[in-house]
Amino acid sequence: MCDKEQKRVGTVGAKPGCSSGCRISAALAFIALAVALPAAQAQTPYPVKPLRWVVPFAPGGGGDIVIRTLAQRLGEALGQTVVVENRSGAGGNVGTDAVAKAPPDGYTLLMANVAPMAINVTLYSKLAYDPVRDFAPITLVATFPNVLVLHPSVPARTVRELVALARSKPGQLTYASAGNGSTTHLAAELFTTMAKLDMSHIPYKGGGPALADLLGGHVSLYFGSLPAAFPHMKTSRIRALALTSAKRSRATPDLPTMAESGFPGYEADTWIGAVAPGGTPAAIITRLNTELVRILGTQDMQQFLLANGAEALSSTPDQFAAYIRTEITKWAKVIRTSGARAD
């Protein structure tokens, strides 16, 4: 190639004095550059800036406690800060919808919770997001039972005593929940349905505020998450009667389940996981899954979860996606049986 031709390689259009070979070379160079640019962009390191992990409930709930510790460990693994952001409202729908509409670039995550991801599909007549279509599952994180706890002023020390008390005072006992559609709400609805009780529901914008009002004696009882309630159970600021899980927790081996307390078949656990907006690149989902599963498998993380009444879970993205679909079906039956509605 002549010197003049070499200078013209990569220019658009033919120039006077440029041979046909020069024009072909220029075209090939342009095509190669167009192909190389996306490939180079796809190889951009991830992450290159802080991540945001949205918890769709107020601070202080069981899931919030777990995610804050997990976010710190994930940030250390990725070399970037992972900021936890609480966006509560409408039983977790507000924060969940915000993540559904966030850019699918791997920098916004959601604490997937059983309520907005599985329960609210049936509980609400209309949702602004689709829990299956609008998210890319990463992994399950943890499961923990809810626990039936009372303010010490309530004169009941067993579930049977509570049932007798509630029946003697119809409509007078109040129960808190983390919001309409939360598992704390449905756990109580399931109890009142099975026991045929008349109690008043007081919904809050998250587990933290609900527990705070129970501690203050403003409500009678609460089916709170075990991680949030556990510290106050230890100090006797609240009285625990039973767990909502199918089996006893290793964290509270002496505390019976609701089934053991006279309600066979009763089960209302809470689970949390990690998801990203739908359309997030598979390579990013794989990276996040790898790091989170590794962290959840460490002994110190498992001990932290157990000390707070939770148990570590992990899964592949596909397994988590299938689990969400199964949970939607399961809770639809519970909601229809209880007759609960949020709107």
C-alpha positions, 0 to 999 in steps of 0.5 A, a space after each residue: 500500500 502506498 503512503 498516501 493510501 495508508 494515510 487514508 485508511 479508516 476514512 469514510 468515502 473515496 478520496 481522489 487518488 485512492 485506489 480500489 484496494 485502499 477503499 476496500 481496506 478502509 471499509 474493512 477497517 471501519 467494520 472491524 472497529 464497529 465490531 470491536 467497540 461493543 466487544 470492548 464495552 462488554 468486557 468493561 469490568 464490573 462493578 466500577 461504582 457503588 451498588 444500591 440494595 433496596 429493602 422494600 420495608 422500613 429499617 429494623 425488620 428481620 430481612 433488613 437486619 440480614 441484608 445489611 450484614 450481607 451487603 457489607 460482605 458483598 461490598 468487600 467481595 466486589 471491591 465496591 460499597 453496597 448501600 442499603 436503601 429502605 423504600 417502604 410502602 404498600 406491603 413492600 410494593 413501592 420498593 419492589 416496583 422501583 427496582 423493577 423499573 431501574 436500569 438493568 445494569 447490575 447496580 440496583 438490587 432488591 431484597 426479594 421478600 415473600 410478600 411483594 414477590 409471592 403474596 401480593 399477586 393475589 392479595 392486591 387486585 392490581 400490581 404495577 410489576 410482575 414478580 416473574 417477568 420483571 426481575 432476574 433472580 440471583 439467589 435465595 438468601 435466608 428463611 426465618 419463622 415468624 414468632 407470635 409475641 405478646 406485650 407482657 401486659 397480656 395475661 397469656 403464657 400459651 397459645 391456648 390461653 391467648 385463644 381463650 382470652 381473645 374469645 372472652 374479649 372479642 374485638 378488644 385485642 389488637 395485632 400489629 403487622 409489617 403492613 397489609 400483605 406481609 407475612 406478619 399480616 397473613 400469619 395473624 390472619 391464618 391464626 384468627 381464621 383457624 381459631 375463629 377469633 375476632 381481633 383488630 388489625 393495626 398495619 404498619 409500614 414495616 416490621 421495625 415500627 410494628 415491633 416498636 409499638 408492641 414494645 411500647 404496649 400500644 398493641 397486644 400481639 405481633 407475629 414478628 420475624 424471629 431475627 427482629 424479635 429475638 433480642 427482645 425475647 431474651 430480655 423478656 420485653 416481649 413474651 414469645 408463645 410459638 413459632 410459625 414454622 413447620 419445625 422448631 428453630 435451632 435458635 429457640 429449641 424450647 419454643 413450640 410451633 403453632 402446630 404443636 400448640 394446637 393448630 396442626 397444618 399451620 405454617 407461615 415462614 418468611 424468606 428473602 432473596 436477591 434479585 435484579 431488574 429483568 434484563 440484567 446481563 447474565 454475566 452480572 447475575 452469575 457474578 453476583 450469584 457466585 459471590 453471594 452463595 460463597 458468602 452465605 456458605 461461610 461459617 461466620 455468616 451462618 452463625 450470624 444468621 442462626 444467632 438471629 433466628 434465621 437460616 442461610 439458603 442459597 440457590 441457582 438463579 433458575 432454582 430461585 425463579 422456580 421457587 418464586 412461582 411455587 410460592 405464588 401458587 402456595 400463598 394464593 391458596 392461603 389468601 383465598 382461604 382466609 379471605 384477606 384483601 389489601 385493597 
